[in-house]
Amino acid sequence: MPSDKAIVHVIDDDEAVRHSLAFLLATAGIDVQTYDSATGFLDVAPELNAGCIITDVRMPELSGIDLLRRLRELKLAVPVIVITGHGDVPLAVEAMKIGAIDFLEKPFDEEVLLASVRFALNAVDREQKREAERSEIEGRLAGLSNRERDVLEGLVAGHANKQIAYDLGISPRTIEIYRANLMTKMRAASLSDLVRMALITGILGPESDSPTKKT
């Protein structure tokens, strides 16, 4: 069963570091789960849809770099923060090139780490909300008739009712009816709301600049 709970997954072969991070995060009110190896984490990784990962870059068996590559193969879009010793900065930079969102040198400042974790968790939350909104709007778009879609494209391209009527070969009064219908179906409170929806779903583009005239 996929987990949507925003848990921070701490991966480090050093028990003291694991306990320290777990205590820090728990004290800040953040749910945390620890693992003593990247291999152990990968056993549960495919089930994760939320949260973020903090991993050491140097570990036996599977390094932080190897872990990032495996996560990419799994198409797991969970933010990863890499923690590194002083001499491992080049490895941390490599980690960012293949997907890590941040790296922190040991010993790291507690507030800096918490800020990085909160940024990662908020980024996931924002993206999930955007995806949910996009999916919902696309569902409303699918409920439009072809003619309502034509009127929508004319409106978001900035055309007045008369211009859309001319382009489509129908009367301005009919355009008003289609416009009222699509505003209701799209649950748009205003024209600007309709344009925002068009931007979210990507229908505002070069091909939407002028509806094709139909007879």
N, C-alpha and C positions, 0 to 999 in steps of 0.2 A: 504494500500500500504506500504510494508516494507521500512524502512528508512535506507539508507546506509551512511548517512551523519555522520561525526565524531563529535558528540555533547557530551559535558560533562553534565550528568544529576545529578544535586545536590539535594539531599533529606534531609531536616532537618526541624523539627517543629519550630525551632528558626528563626524568620524572619530576625533578625540582621545578623545571620550567613549566611543565604541564600544570602542576599544582598551583604555581604562582599565577599563571594566566587564568586558570579556572577560578581562583579566589578573586582576582581583580574584576573579572567579567561578572561573576555572580554578585559581588558587592555593588556593582553598577546596575544591577537589575537585568542583566543580559543572560539568557539561557546558554549553557555551554555543555559541550560533550568533548571528551578527550580521547586521544588514540596514541599508542606508543609507536605506531608505524604507519606509513602511507598505505601499505598493503592492507592493514586492518581497516583503514578508512575506506578504501576502495570496495570493500565487501558491502558497504551500505550506500556508497556514492550514487549508484543508479537510481535510488529511491528518492533522492533529494531534489526539491524544487525551490527551496528558499534558504535563507541564512547566508553565512559566508564561511570561509576557511582561513585559518591561520596555520601556516606550515613552516617548519624549519627548512632551510635550503639543503643542509647536509645531514643526511640520515642513512643508516645502513639499509641494504636491500634496494629500496626505492627512494631516490632523492626528491627534493622539492621540485626540481626541474623535470624529472621523470613523471612525477605526479601531475604536473601541469599538462604535459603531453598526453597523458592518459585521460585526463578530464576533457581535453579537446577532442580526443577520439570518441569519448562518450557523449560529446555535444552537451556537456553539463555547464550551463551558464550561471554558475555560482561564483561570486567574486572571491579572489584569493589574495591574501596578504602574506608576504614572505618575511620571515624573520631570519636574520643572518648575523654571523660573527663578523668582527672587524675586517678579517681578511677575505671575506666572501662577497664583497660588494659587486665585483664583476659578474658573479653567478646570479646575484639578485637582479642586476640590470638585464641579464639574459632572461631571467624569469619574467620580467615585465614585458620583454619583447614577445614572449609567447603566451601572454595572457594575465599575469598578475597585475593587480591594480595599484599595489603599493609595496614597498619593502621598508623594514625597520631594522636598524642596527642594534645589536645587544651591547650594553644594557640600554633598553629603550625607556623613554619617559612614559609613565603610565597614562597621562592625559593625551599624549600624542597617539598612543595605541588605541585608546578608547575613541578618540576622534576619528581615527581611520576605520575602526569597526563600525561606528555609527554611520559614517559616510557610505560604507559598503552595504549595510542593511537598508539604509534609506534609498540607495540606488536600485536595489532589488525591488523594494516596495513601489518605487515610482514606475519602474519598467512593467511590473505586473499590472499596475493600475492602467497604464497606457495601453497595454495589450488587451486588457478586459474592455476598455472603452472602445478601442478600435474594432474589436470583434462585435461588440454590440451595435456600433454604427454601421458596420458592414451588413449586419443582419437587417437593419432598417433599409439600407440601400437595396438589398435584394427584394424587398417588398414593393419597390416602386415599379410602375409601369414604364414601358419604353419612352412614352411621351413625357411622363413626369421626370424621368432621368434627363431627357433633352432640356427640359425647362430648368432643372437643377444646374446643369452644366452652363446654361446661359446666364443664370443668376450669379453663380460663383465666378464667372468670367467678368462680371461687372456690367452686364448688359441690362438695359431697361426693358420693361414688359413689351413695349412697342417694337423694339429691335428683335427680341426673341420671337415675337409673333411674326414679324416679317421673315426672319430666317427659317422659321418652321412652316410658314405658309398657312397660318391659322389666325383667328381674330385675337386682339388684345384681351377681350373679355374671357375667351377660353383660356388664355394664358393665366389670367387671374384665378380661375377655378383650379387649374393644374397647380399653381403656386400655393394656393391655400391647402390643397390636398397633400402636397409633398411636405409642407411645413408641419402638418399634423402627423403624417407618417414618420417623418424624421425627428419629431418631437423637438423641433427647433423653436426657441423663444423669440428669435429675431434673425434677420438676414446675416448678421455677423456670426451668430451661432451656427448657421448653416455653412458659412464659409470656413469656420473653424473645423467643423466636421469633415468638410471636403479636404482640408489640409491634412488632417489626421489619417484619412484613408488613402491619400495620395491621388485623388481624382482631379486635383487642381494642377494641371500641367499644360504643356504646349498644345496637346490635342483637344483640350477643353476650352480653348480660347474662343471658338465660335462654333455653335451647333451646326450640323449639316442640314441644309434645307431639304425638307421632305414635302412631297405633294400628296 
